């Protein structure tokens, strides 16, 4: 869902608009009905569900129960040329 709000109204709601953007909502500021600015978080906010899924996956890896692609588990060990980093 995209939230469009005139700049004149956004001044009073800046904190709320930033929080919405951090939470994944698309926030667009308008001037005279035309979109001029879109808020975009610098880094995506992590949801509780995403964190839980990541922890469960890590737990499975540590217990030897991971059945996904093996290159994903060892990506951090090698550089872009496939050499040990």
HTML snippet that shows the backbone in 3Dmol.js (N, CA, C, O; Angstrom):
<script src="https://3Dmol.org/build/3Dmol-min.js"></script>
<div id="view" style="width:600px;height:400px;position:relative"></div>
<script>
const pdb = `
ATOM      1  N   UNK A   1       0.837  -1.177   0.000  1.00  0.00           N
ATOM      2  CA  UNK A   1       0.000   0.000   0.000  1.00  0.00           C
ATOM      3  C   UNK A   1       0.881   1.240   0.000  1.00  0.00           C
ATOM      4  O   UNK A   1       1.872   1.305   0.727  1.00  0.00           O
ATOM      5  N   UNK A   2       0.521   2.213  -0.810  1.00  0.00           N
ATOM      6  CA  UNK A   2       1.270   3.459  -0.873  1.00  0.00           C
ATOM      7  C   UNK A   2       0.504   4.546  -0.136  1.00  0.00           C
ATOM      8  O   UNK A   2      -0.692   4.742  -0.352  1.00  0.00           O
ATOM      9  N   UNK A   3       1.208   5.241   0.731  1.00  0.00           N
ATOM     10  CA  UNK A   3       0.616   6.369   1.446  1.00  0.00           C
ATOM     11  C   UNK A   3       1.094   7.637   0.755  1.00  0.00           C
ATOM     12  O   UNK A   3       2.295   7.900   0.695  1.00  0.00           O
ATOM     13  N   UNK A   4       0.162   8.420   0.235  1.00  0.00           N
ATOM     14  CA  UNK A   4       0.518   9.693  -0.381  1.00  0.00           C
ATOM     15  C   UNK A   4      -0.004  10.807   0.514  1.00  0.00           C
ATOM     16  O   UNK A   4      -1.154  10.787   0.952  1.00  0.00           O
ATOM     17  N   UNK A   5       0.857  11.769   0.775  1.00  0.00           N
ATOM     18  CA  UNK A   5       0.488  12.866   1.671  1.00  0.00           C
ATOM     19  C   UNK A   5       1.151  14.153   1.185  1.00  0.00           C
ATOM     20  O   UNK A   5       2.323  14.143   0.808  1.00  0.00           O
ATOM     21  N   UNK A   6       0.409  15.259   1.190  1.00  0.00           N
ATOM     22  CA  UNK A   6       1.000  16.540   0.789  1.00  0.00           C
ATOM     23  C   UNK A   6       2.121  16.955   1.758  1.00  0.00           C
ATOM     24  O   UNK A   6       2.043  16.698   2.960  1.00  0.00           O
ATOM     25  N   UNK A   7       3.132  17.583   1.226  1.00  0.00           N
ATOM     26  CA  UNK A   7       4.262  18.022   2.038  1.00  0.00           C
ATOM     27  C   UNK A   7       3.781  18.897   3.192  1.00  0.00           C
ATOM     28  O   UNK A   7       4.290  18.786   4.308  1.00  0.00           O
ATOM     29  N   UNK A   8       2.815  19.758   2.935  1.00  0.00           N
ATOM     30  CA  UNK A   8       2.324  20.658   3.982  1.00  0.00           C
ATOM     31  C   UNK A   8       1.764  19.892   5.175  1.00  0.00           C
ATOM     32  O   UNK A   8       1.901  20.350   6.309  1.00  0.00           O
ATOM     33  N   UNK A   9       1.137  18.739   4.952  1.00  0.00           N
ATOM     34  CA  UNK A   9       0.610  17.916   6.047  1.00  0.00           C
ATOM     35  C   UNK A   9       1.683  17.018   6.647  1.00  0.00           C
ATOM     36  O   UNK A   9       1.625  16.672   7.827  1.00  0.00           O
ATOM     37  N   UNK A  10       2.661  16.641   5.830  1.00  0.00           N
ATOM     38  CA  UNK A  10       3.712  15.730   6.285  1.00  0.00           C
ATOM     39  C   UNK A  10       4.584  16.358   7.362  1.00  0.00           C
ATOM     40  O   UNK A  10       5.148  15.652   8.198  1.00  0.00           O
ATOM     41  N   UNK A  11       4.696  17.678   7.346  1.00  0.00           N
ATOM     42  CA  UNK A  11       5.536  18.366   8.341  1.00  0.00           C
ATOM     43  C   UNK A  11       5.124  17.993   9.760  1.00  0.00           C
ATOM     44  O   UNK A  11       5.975  17.771  10.621  1.00  0.00           O
ATOM     45  N   UNK A  12       3.835  17.925   9.998  1.00  0.00           N
ATOM     46  CA  UNK A  12       3.329  17.645  11.342  1.00  0.00           C
ATOM     47  C   UNK A  12       3.357  16.155  11.683  1.00  0.00           C
ATOM     48  O   UNK A  12       3.206  15.784  12.847  1.00  0.00           O
ATOM     49  N   UNK A  13       3.549  15.302  10.676  1.00  0.00           N
ATOM     50  CA  UNK A  13       3.485  13.860  10.897  1.00  0.00           C
ATOM     51  C   UNK A  13       4.789  13.163  10.521  1.00  0.00           C
ATOM     52  O   UNK A  13       4.789  11.961  10.255  1.00  0.00           O
ATOM     53  N   UNK A  14       5.886  13.888  10.495  1.00  0.00           N
ATOM     54  CA  UNK A  14       7.149  13.330  10.012  1.00  0.00           C
ATOM     55  C   UNK A  14       7.561  12.071  10.768  1.00  0.00           C
ATOM     56  O   UNK A  14       7.920  11.071  10.148  1.00  0.00           O
ATOM     57  N   UNK A  15       7.516  12.107  12.086  1.00  0.00           N
ATOM     58  CA  UNK A  15       7.932  10.944  12.879  1.00  0.00           C
ATOM     59  C   UNK A  15       7.089   9.724  12.530  1.00  0.00           C
ATOM     60  O   UNK A  15       7.626   8.631  12.354  1.00  0.00           O
ATOM     61  N   UNK A  16       5.790   9.898  12.430  1.00  0.00           N
ATOM     62  CA  UNK A  16       4.896   8.791  12.089  1.00  0.00           C
ATOM     63  C   UNK A  16       5.185   8.261  10.686  1.00  0.00           C
ATOM     64  O   UNK A  16       5.181   7.049  10.473  1.00  0.00           O
ATOM     65  N   UNK A  17       5.433   9.154   9.731  1.00  0.00           N
ATOM     66  CA  UNK A  17       5.717   8.741   8.360  1.00  0.00           C
ATOM     67  C   UNK A  17       7.034   7.972   8.270  1.00  0.00           C
ATOM     68  O   UNK A  17       7.144   7.004   7.518  1.00  0.00           O
ATOM     69  N   UNK A  18       8.023   8.405   9.036  1.00  0.00           N
ATOM     70  CA  UNK A  18       9.307   7.694   9.058  1.00  0.00           C
ATOM     71  C   UNK A  18       9.106   6.291   9.619  1.00  0.00           C
ATOM     72  O   UNK A  18       9.641   5.327   9.072  1.00  0.00           O
ATOM     73  N   UNK A  19       8.350   6.167  10.690  1.00  0.00           N
ATOM     74  CA  UNK A  19       8.090   4.844  11.281  1.00  0.00           C
ATOM     75  C   UNK A  19       7.369   3.925  10.296  1.00  0.00           C
ATOM     76  O   UNK A  19       7.690   2.741  10.193  1.00  0.00           O
ATOM     77  N   UNK A  20       6.400   4.475   9.578  1.00  0.00           N
ATOM     78  CA  UNK A  20       5.680   3.682   8.582  1.00  0.00           C
ATOM     79  C   UNK A  20       6.629   3.202   7.488  1.00  0.00           C
ATOM     80  O   UNK A  20       6.573   2.046   7.068  1.00  0.00           O
ATOM     81  N   UNK A  21       7.496   4.096   7.032  1.00  0.00           N
ATOM     82  CA  UNK A  21       8.460   3.738   6.003  1.00  0.00           C
ATOM     83  C   UNK A  21       9.420   2.667   6.496  1.00  0.00           C
ATOM     84  O   UNK A  21       9.724   1.720   5.771  1.00  0.00           O
ATOM     85  N   UNK A  22       9.898   2.813   7.727  1.00  0.00           N
ATOM     86  CA  UNK A  22      10.781   1.803   8.314  1.00  0.00           C
ATOM     87  C   UNK A  22      10.094   0.447   8.401  1.00  0.00           C
ATOM     88  O   UNK A  22      10.740  -0.596   8.304  1.00  0.00           O
ATOM     89  N   UNK A  23       8.781   0.473   8.586  1.00  0.00           N
ATOM     90  CA  UNK A  23       8.007  -0.759   8.696  1.00  0.00           C
ATOM     91  C   UNK A  23       7.641  -1.376   7.362  1.00  0.00           C
ATOM     92  O   UNK A  23       6.968  -2.406   7.324  1.00  0.00           O
ATOM     93  N   UNK A  24       8.073  -0.765   6.264  1.00  0.00           N
ATOM     94  CA  UNK A  24       7.833  -1.353   4.952  1.00  0.00           C
ATOM     95  C   UNK A  24       6.772  -0.674   4.111  1.00  0.00           C
ATOM     96  O   UNK A  24       6.569  -1.052   2.957  1.00  0.00           O
ATOM     97  N   UNK A  25       6.092   0.314   4.659  1.00  0.00           N
ATOM     98  CA  UNK A  25       5.088   1.042   3.879  1.00  0.00           C
ATOM     99  C   UNK A  25       5.780   1.994   2.912  1.00  0.00           C
ATOM    100  O   UNK A  25       6.816   2.573   3.239  1.00  0.00           O
ATOM    101  N   UNK A  26       5.213   2.154   1.733  1.00  0.00           N
ATOM    102  CA  UNK A  26       5.733   3.135   0.788  1.00  0.00           C
ATOM    103  C   UNK A  26       5.082   4.479   1.120  1.00  0.00           C
ATOM    104  O   UNK A  26       3.857   4.601   1.108  1.00  0.00           O
ATOM    105  N   UNK A  27       5.903   5.479   1.413  1.00  0.00           N
ATOM    106  CA  UNK A  27       5.414   6.807   1.765  1.00  0.00           C
ATOM    107  C   UNK A  27       5.884   7.784   0.694  1.00  0.00           C
ATOM    108  O   UNK A  27       7.082   7.911   0.440  1.00  0.00           O
ATOM    109  N   UNK A  28       4.933   8.470   0.069  1.00  0.00           N
ATOM    110  CA  UNK A  28       5.240   9.420  -0.997  1.00  0.00           C
ATOM    111  C   UNK A  28       4.709  10.790  -0.608  1.00  0.00           C
ATOM    112  O   UNK A  28       3.539  10.936  -0.254  1.00  0.00           O
ATOM    113  N   UNK A  29       5.578  11.792  -0.675  1.00  0.00           N
ATOM    114  CA  UNK A  29       5.154  13.166  -0.421  1.00  0.00           C
ATOM    115  C   UNK A  29       4.800  13.815  -1.750  1.00  0.00           C
ATOM    116  O   UNK A  29       5.471  13.617  -2.763  1.00  0.00           O
ATOM    117  N   UNK A  30       3.719  14.602  -1.716  1.00  0.00           N
ATOM    118  CA  UNK A  30       3.248  15.236  -2.945  1.00  0.00           C
ATOM    119  C   UNK A  30       3.263  16.756  -2.813  1.00  0.00           C
ATOM    120  O   UNK A  30       3.173  17.306  -1.715  1.00  0.00           O
ATOM    121  N   UNK A  31       3.379  17.412  -3.955  1.00  0.00           N
ATOM    122  CA  UNK A  31       3.265  18.873  -4.031  1.00  0.00           C
ATOM    123  C   UNK A  31       2.294  19.172  -5.163  1.00  0.00           C
ATOM    124  O   UNK A  31       2.527  18.787  -6.309  1.00  0.00           O
ATOM    125  N   UNK A  32       1.217  19.852  -4.841  1.00  0.00           N
ATOM    126  CA  UNK A  32       0.172  20.181  -5.818  1.00  0.00           C
ATOM    127  C   UNK A  32      -0.334  18.926  -6.529  1.00  0.00           C
ATOM    128  O   UNK A  32      -0.620  18.949  -7.726  1.00  0.00           O
ATOM    129  N   UNK A  33      -0.443  17.814  -5.762  1.00  0.00           N
ATOM    130  CA  UNK A  33      -0.985  16.578  -6.302  1.00  0.00           C
ATOM    131  C   UNK A  33       0.005  15.713  -7.060  1.00  0.00           C
ATOM    132  O   UNK A  33      -0.349  14.619  -7.502  1.00  0.00           O
ATOM    133  N   UNK A  34       1.240  16.178  -7.221  1.00  0.00           N
ATOM    134  CA  UNK A  34       2.267  15.404  -7.936  1.00  0.00           C
ATOM    135  C   UNK A  34       3.250  14.796  -6.946  1.00  0.00           C
ATOM    136  O   UNK A  34       3.706  15.472  -6.024  1.00  0.00           O
ATOM    137  N   UNK A  35       3.577  13.523  -7.135  1.00  0.00           N
ATOM    138  CA  UNK A  35       4.561  12.857  -6.282  1.00  0.00           C
ATOM    139  C   UNK A  35       5.925  13.497  -6.497  1.00  0.00           C
ATOM    140  O   UNK A  35       6.365  13.658  -7.635  1.00  0.00           O
ATOM    141  N   UNK A  36       6.603  13.867  -5.392  1.00  0.00           N
ATOM    142  CA  UNK A  36       7.920  14.494  -5.511  1.00  0.00           C
ATOM    143  C   UNK A  36       9.005  13.773  -4.721  1.00  0.00           C
ATOM    144  O   UNK A  36      10.175  13.820  -5.101  1.00  0.00           O
ATOM    145  N   UNK A  37       8.643  13.115  -3.643  1.00  0.00           N
ATOM    146  CA  UNK A  37       9.624  12.447  -2.782  1.00  0.00           C
ATOM    147  C   UNK A  37       9.044  11.115  -2.308  1.00  0.00           C
ATOM    148  O   UNK A  37       7.864  11.023  -1.972  1.00  0.00           O
ATOM    149  N   UNK A  38       9.896  10.080  -2.286  1.00  0.00           N
ATOM    150  CA  UNK A  38       9.487   8.792  -1.726  1.00  0.00           C
ATOM    151  C   UNK A  38      10.456   8.453  -0.598  1.00  0.00           C
ATOM    152  O   UNK A  38      11.672   8.477  -0.793  1.00  0.00           O
ATOM    153  N   UNK A  39       9.919   8.137   0.585  1.00  0.00           N
ATOM    154  CA  UNK A  39      10.753   7.715   1.708  1.00  0.00           C
ATOM    155  C   UNK A  39      11.187   6.276   1.463  1.00  0.00           C
ATOM    156  O   UNK A  39      10.403   5.449   0.999  1.00  0.00           O
ATOM    157  N   UNK A  40      12.433   5.993   1.779  1.00  0.00           N
ATOM    158  CA  UNK A  40      12.952   4.635   1.661  1.00  0.00           C
ATOM    159  C   UNK A  40      13.914   4.397   2.810  1.00  0.00           C
ATOM    160  O   UNK A  40      14.855   5.170   2.992  1.00  0.00           O
ATOM    161  N   UNK A  41      13.702   3.353   3.583  1.00  0.00           N
ATOM    162  CA  UNK A  41      14.606   3.107   4.703  1.00  0.00           C
ATOM    163  C   UNK A  41      16.008   2.746   4.212  1.00  0.00           C
ATOM    164  O   UNK A  41      16.165   2.121   3.163  1.00  0.00           O
ATOM    165  N   UNK A  42      17.014   3.140   4.972  1.00  0.00           N
ATOM    166  CA  UNK A  42      18.398   2.829   4.617  1.00  0.00           C
ATOM    167  C   UNK A  42      18.623   1.325   4.692  1.00  0.00           C
ATOM    168  O   UNK A  42      19.255   0.745   3.809  1.00  0.00           O
ATOM    169  N   UNK A  43      18.111   0.696   5.735  1.00  0.00           N
ATOM    170  CA  UNK A  43      18.168  -0.759   5.824  1.00  0.00           C
ATOM    171  C   UNK A  43      16.781  -1.245   6.223  1.00  0.00           C
ATOM    172  O   UNK A  43      16.092  -0.632   7.038  1.00  0.00           O
ATOM    173  N   UNK A  44      16.405  -2.339   5.637  1.00  0.00           N
ATOM    174  CA  UNK A  44      15.064  -2.854   5.880  1.00  0.00           C
ATOM    175  C   UNK A  44      14.896  -3.276   7.335  1.00  0.00           C
ATOM    176  O   UNK A  44      15.793  -3.864   7.940  1.00  0.00           O
ATOM    177  N   UNK A  45      13.753  -2.967   7.864  1.00  0.00           N
ATOM    178  CA  UNK A  45      13.445  -3.378   9.231  1.00  0.00           C
ATOM    179  C   UNK A  45      13.210  -4.879   9.251  1.00  0.00           C
ATOM    180  O   UNK A  45      12.607  -5.443   8.338  1.00  0.00           O
ATOM    181  N   UNK A  46      13.684  -5.497  10.281  1.00  0.00           N
ATOM    182  CA  UNK A  46      13.514  -6.930  10.430  1.00  0.00           C
ATOM    183  C   UNK A  46      12.240  -7.189  11.233  1.00  0.00           C
ATOM    184  O   UNK A  46      12.017  -6.590  12.285  1.00  0.00           O
ATOM    185  N   UNK A  47      11.429  -8.076  10.721  1.00  0.00           N
ATOM    186  CA  UNK A  47      10.217  -8.411  11.461  1.00  0.00           C
ATOM    187  C   UNK A  47      10.509  -9.548  12.427  1.00  0.00           C
ATOM    188  O   UNK A  47      11.499 -10.265  12.282  1.00  0.00           O
ATOM    189  N   UNK A  48       9.656  -9.700  13.387  1.00  0.00           N
ATOM    190  CA  UNK A  48       9.812 -10.778  14.365  1.00  0.00           C
ATOM    191  C   UNK A  48       9.809 -12.137  13.664  1.00  0.00           C
ATOM    192  O   UNK A  48      10.576 -13.030  14.023  1.00  0.00           O
ATOM    193  N   UNK A  49       8.936 -12.285  12.657  1.00  0.00           N
ATOM    194  CA  UNK A  49       8.843 -13.561  11.945  1.00  0.00           C
ATOM    195  C   UNK A  49      10.133 -13.849  11.181  1.00  0.00           C
ATOM    196  O   UNK A  49      10.597 -14.989  11.166  1.00  0.00           O
ATOM    197  N   UNK A  50      10.719 -12.835  10.547  1.00  0.00           N
ATOM    198  CA  UNK A  50      11.972 -13.034   9.808  1.00  0.00           C
ATOM    199  C   UNK A  50      13.104 -13.415  10.756  1.00  0.00           C
ATOM    200  O   UNK A  50      13.911 -14.293  10.450  1.00  0.00           O
ATOM    201  N   UNK A  51      13.158 -12.754  11.902  1.00  0.00           N
ATOM    202  CA  UNK A  51      14.209 -13.084  12.869  1.00  0.00           C
ATOM    203  C   UNK A  51      14.040 -14.506  13.386  1.00  0.00           C
ATOM    204  O   UNK A  51      15.019 -15.240  13.520  1.00  0.00           O
ATOM    205  N   UNK A  52      12.795 -14.900  13.679  1.00  0.00           N
ATOM    206  CA  UNK A  52      12.527 -16.251  14.173  1.00  0.00           C
ATOM    207  C   UNK A  52      12.916 -17.286  13.121  1.00  0.00           C
ATOM    208  O   UNK A  52      13.543 -18.292  13.453  1.00  0.00           O
ATOM    209  N   UNK A  53      12.553 -17.054  11.854  1.00  0.00           N
ATOM    210  CA  UNK A  53      12.893 -17.988  10.783  1.00  0.00           C
ATOM    211  C   UNK A  53      14.403 -18.118  10.629  1.00  0.00           C
ATOM    212  O   UNK A  53      14.918 -19.219  10.432  1.00  0.00           O
ATOM    213  N   UNK A  54      15.116 -16.990  10.719  1.00  0.00           N
ATOM    214  CA  UNK A  54      16.574 -17.026  10.606  1.00  0.00           C
ATOM    215  C   UNK A  54      17.191 -17.813  11.757  1.00  0.00           C
ATOM    216  O   UNK A  54      18.125 -18.588  11.552  1.00  0.00           O
ATOM    217  N   UNK A  55      16.675 -17.616  12.958  1.00  0.00           N
ATOM    218  CA  UNK A  55      17.186 -18.358  14.113  1.00  0.00           C
ATOM    219  C   UNK A  55      16.902 -19.852  13.995  1.00  0.00           C
ATOM    220  O   UNK A  55      17.743 -20.677  14.354  1.00  0.00           O
ATOM    221  N   UNK A  56      15.720 -20.199  13.493  1.00  0.00           N
ATOM    222  CA  UNK A  56      15.393 -21.609  13.313  1.00  0.00           C
ATOM    223  C   UNK A  56      16.301 -22.249  12.263  1.00  0.00           C
ATOM    224  O   UNK A  56      16.747 -23.385  12.429  1.00  0.00           O
ATOM    225  N   UNK A  57      16.573 -21.510  11.178  1.00  0.00           N
ATOM    226  CA  UNK A  57      17.468 -22.028  10.146  1.00  0.00           C
ATOM    227  C   UNK A  57      18.873 -22.212  10.708  1.00  0.00           C
ATOM    228  O   UNK A  57      19.514 -23.234  10.463  1.00  0.00           O
ATOM    229  N   UNK A  58      19.347 -21.233  11.455  1.00  0.00           N
ATOM    230  CA  UNK A  58      20.671 -21.334  12.059  1.00  0.00           C
ATOM    231  C   UNK A  58      20.732 -22.504  13.035  1.00  0.00           C
ATOM    232  O   UNK A  58      21.724 -23.231  13.076  1.00  0.00           O
ATOM    233  N   UNK A  59      19.681 -22.683  13.814  1.00  0.00           N
ATOM    234  CA  UNK A  59      19.626 -23.793  14.754  1.00  0.00           C
ATOM    235  C   UNK A  59      19.717 -25.125  14.014  1.00  0.00           C
ATOM    236  O   UNK A  59      20.413 -26.038  14.460  1.00  0.00           O
ATOM    237  N   UNK A  60      19.018 -25.238  12.887  1.00  0.00           N
ATOM    238  CA  UNK A  60      19.080 -26.454  12.081  1.00  0.00           C
ATOM    239  C   UNK A  60      20.465 -26.696  11.518  1.00  0.00           C
ATOM    240  O   UNK A  60      20.929 -27.835  11.464  1.00  0.00           O
ATOM    241  N   UNK A  61      21.124 -25.630  11.099  1.00  0.00           N
ATOM    242  CA  UNK A  61      22.486 -25.750  10.576  1.00  0.00           C
ATOM    243  C   UNK A  61      23.411 -26.268  11.671  1.00  0.00           C
ATOM    244  O   UNK A  61      24.213 -27.173  11.441  1.00  0.00           O
ATOM    245  N   UNK A  62      23.292 -25.693  12.852  1.00  0.00           N
ATOM    246  CA  UNK A  62      24.166 -26.095  13.952  1.00  0.00           C
ATOM    247  C   UNK A  62      23.910 -27.533  14.385  1.00  0.00           C
ATOM    248  O   UNK A  62      24.829 -28.208  14.851  1.00  0.00           O
ATOM    249  N   UNK A  63      22.676 -28.013  14.238  1.00  0.00           N
ATOM    250  CA  UNK A  63      22.344 -29.388  14.617  1.00  0.00           C
ATOM    251  C   UNK A  63      22.612 -30.371  13.485  1.00  0.00           C
ATOM    252  O   UNK A  63      22.404 -31.573  13.647  1.00  0.00           O
ATOM    253  N   UNK A  64      23.075 -29.868  12.330  1.00  0.00           N
ATOM    254  CA  UNK A  64      23.335 -30.739  11.189  1.00  0.00           C
ATOM    255  C   UNK A  64      22.085 -31.128  10.439  1.00  0.00           C
ATOM    256  O   UNK A  64      22.102 -32.100   9.683  1.00  0.00           O
ATOM    257  N   UNK A  65      20.996 -30.396  10.625  1.00  0.00           N
ATOM    258  CA  UNK A  65      19.720 -30.720   9.988  1.00  0.00           C
ATOM    259  C   UNK A  65      19.450 -29.871   8.755  1.00  0.00           C
ATOM    260  O   UNK A  65      18.366 -29.962   8.178  1.00  0.00           O
ATOM    261  N   UNK A  66      20.395 -29.059   8.343  1.00  0.00           N
ATOM    262  CA  UNK A  66      20.172 -28.157   7.206  1.00  0.00           C
ATOM    263  C   UNK A  66      20.191 -28.955   5.916  1.00  0.00           C
ATOM    264  O   UNK A  66      21.149 -29.681   5.652  1.00  0.00           O
ATOM    265  N   UNK A  67      19.140 -28.831   5.102  1.00  0.00           N
ATOM    266  CA  UNK A  67      19.086 -29.558   3.837  1.00  0.00           C
ATOM    267  C   UNK A  67      19.043 -28.634   2.634  1.00  0.00           C
ATOM    268  O   UNK A  67      18.696 -29.061   1.533  1.00  0.00           O
ATOM    269  N   UNK A  68      19.396 -27.360   2.839  1.00  0.00           N
ATOM    270  CA  UNK A  68      19.425 -26.397   1.749  1.00  0.00           C
ATOM    271  C   UNK A  68      20.731 -26.487   0.975  1.00  0.00           C
ATOM    272  O   UNK A  68      21.550 -27.369   1.235  1.00  0.00           O
ATOM    273  N   UNK A  69      20.932 -25.570   0.014  1.00  0.00           N
ATOM    274  CA  UNK A  69      22.153 -25.594  -0.789  1.00  0.00           C
ATOM    275  C   UNK A  69      23.391 -25.361   0.071  1.00  0.00           C
ATOM    276  O   UNK A  69      23.425 -24.437   0.884  1.00  0.00           O
ATOM    277  N   UNK A  70      24.398 -26.196  -0.111  1.00  0.00           N
ATOM    278  CA  UNK A  70      25.590 -26.118   0.734  1.00  0.00           C
ATOM    279  C   UNK A  70      26.385 -24.847   0.508  1.00  0.00           C
ATOM    280  O   UNK A  70      27.063 -24.378   1.422  1.00  0.00           O
ATOM    281  N   UNK A  71      26.317 -24.272  -0.700  1.00  0.00           N
ATOM    282  CA  UNK A  71      27.091 -23.055  -0.943  1.00  0.00           C
ATOM    283  C   UNK A  71      26.602 -21.900  -0.077  1.00  0.00           C
ATOM    284  O   UNK A  71      27.372 -20.988   0.224  1.00  0.00           O
ATOM    285  N   UNK A  72      25.351 -21.926   0.322  1.00  0.00           N
ATOM    286  CA  UNK A  72      24.825 -20.859   1.164  1.00  0.00           C
ATOM    287  C   UNK A  72      25.463 -20.882   2.552  1.00  0.00           C
ATOM    288  O   UNK A  72      25.703 -19.831   3.146  1.00  0.00           O
ATOM    289  N   UNK A  73      25.730 -22.055   3.055  1.00  0.00           N
ATOM    290  CA  UNK A  73      26.309 -22.202   4.380  1.00  0.00           C
ATOM    291  C   UNK A  73      27.746 -21.707   4.402  1.00  0.00           C
ATOM    292  O   UNK A  73      28.206 -21.190   5.420  1.00  0.00           O
ATOM    293  N   UNK A  74      28.460 -21.857   3.295  1.00  0.00           N
ATOM    294  CA  UNK A  74      29.889 -21.528   3.270  1.00  0.00           C
ATOM    295  C   UNK A  74      30.214 -20.263   2.481  1.00  0.00           C
ATOM    296  O   UNK A  74      31.388 -19.961   2.267  1.00  0.00           O
ATOM    297  N   UNK A  75      29.202 -19.522   2.048  1.00  0.00           N
ATOM    298  CA  UNK A  75      29.436 -18.307   1.259  1.00  0.00           C
ATOM    299  C   UNK A  75      30.457 -17.378   1.894  1.00  0.00           C
ATOM    300  O   UNK A  75      31.316 -16.834   1.199  1.00  0.00           O
ATOM    301  N   UNK A  76      30.377 -17.190   3.190  1.00  0.00           N
ATOM    302  CA  UNK A  76      31.234 -16.230   3.868  1.00  0.00           C
ATOM    303  C   UNK A  76      32.692 -16.685   3.928  1.00  0.00           C
ATOM    304  O   UNK A  76      33.564 -15.885   4.267  1.00  0.00           O
ATOM    305  N   UNK A  77      32.978 -17.945   3.608  1.00  0.00           N
ATOM    306  CA  UNK A  77      34.348 -18.455   3.692  1.00  0.00           C
ATOM    307  C   UNK A  77      35.192 -18.100   2.472  1.00  0.00           C
ATOM    308  O   UNK A  77      36.421 -18.144   2.537  1.00  0.00           O
ATOM    309  N   UNK A  78      34.540 -17.748   1.352  1.00  0.00           N
ATOM    310  CA  UNK A  78      35.249 -17.545   0.095  1.00  0.00           C
ATOM    311  C   UNK A  78      34.979 -16.160  -0.477  1.00  0.00           C
ATOM    312  O   UNK A  78      33.918 -15.580  -0.248  1.00  0.00           O
ATOM    313  N   UNK A  79      35.955 -15.631  -1.227  1.00  0.00           N
ATOM    314  CA  UNK A  79      35.760 -14.330  -1.865  1.00  0.00           C
ATOM    315  C   UNK A  79      35.030 -14.496  -3.185  1.00  0.00           C
ATOM    316  O   UNK A  79      34.589 -15.598  -3.512  1.00  0.00           O
ATOM    317  N   UNK A  80      34.894 -13.413  -3.956  1.00  0.00           N
ATOM    318  CA  UNK A  80      34.130 -13.448  -5.204  1.00  0.00           C
ATOM    319  C   UNK A  80      34.757 -14.331  -6.276  1.00  0.00           C
ATOM    320  O   UNK A  80      34.084 -14.688  -7.242  1.00  0.00           O
ATOM    321  N   UNK A  81      36.047 -14.695  -6.127  1.00  0.00           N
ATOM    322  CA  UNK A  81      36.737 -15.570  -7.074  1.00  0.00           C
ATOM    323  C   UNK A  81      36.735 -17.026  -6.629  1.00  0.00           C
ATOM    324  O   UNK A  81      37.349 -17.872  -7.280  1.00  0.00           O
ATOM    325  N   UNK A  82      36.054 -17.329  -5.527  1.00  0.00           N
ATOM    326  CA  UNK A  82      35.994 -18.683  -5.036  1.00  0.00           C
ATOM    327  C   UNK A  82      37.210 -19.109  -4.227  1.00  0.00           C
ATOM    328  O   UNK A  82      37.384 -20.290  -3.927  1.00  0.00           O
ATOM    329  N   UNK A  83      38.046 -18.144  -3.877  1.00  0.00           N
ATOM    330  CA  UNK A  83      39.236 -18.442  -3.088  1.00  0.00           C
ATOM    331  C   UNK A  83      38.975 -18.202  -1.607  1.00  0.00           C
ATOM    332  O   UNK A  83      38.165 -17.347  -1.250  1.00  0.00           O
ATOM    333  N   UNK A  84      39.649 -18.942  -0.754  1.00  0.00           N
ATOM    334  CA  UNK A  84      39.453 -18.715   0.685  1.00  0.00           C
ATOM    335  C   UNK A  84      39.733 -17.266   1.047  1.00  0.00           C
ATOM    336  O   UNK A  84      40.748 -16.698   0.645  1.00  0.00           O
ATOM    337  N   UNK A  85      38.837 -16.686   1.798  1.00  0.00           N
ATOM    338  CA  UNK A  85      38.957 -15.277   2.158  1.00  0.00           C
ATOM    339  C   UNK A  85      39.386 -15.147   3.525  1.00  0.00           C
ATOM    340  O   UNK A  85      39.547 -14.031   4.018  1.00  0.00           O
TER     341      UNK A  85
END
`;
const viewer = $3Dmol.createViewer("view");
viewer.addModel(pdb, "pdb");
viewer.setStyle({}, {cartoon: {color: "spectrum"}});
viewer.zoomTo();
viewer.render();
</script>
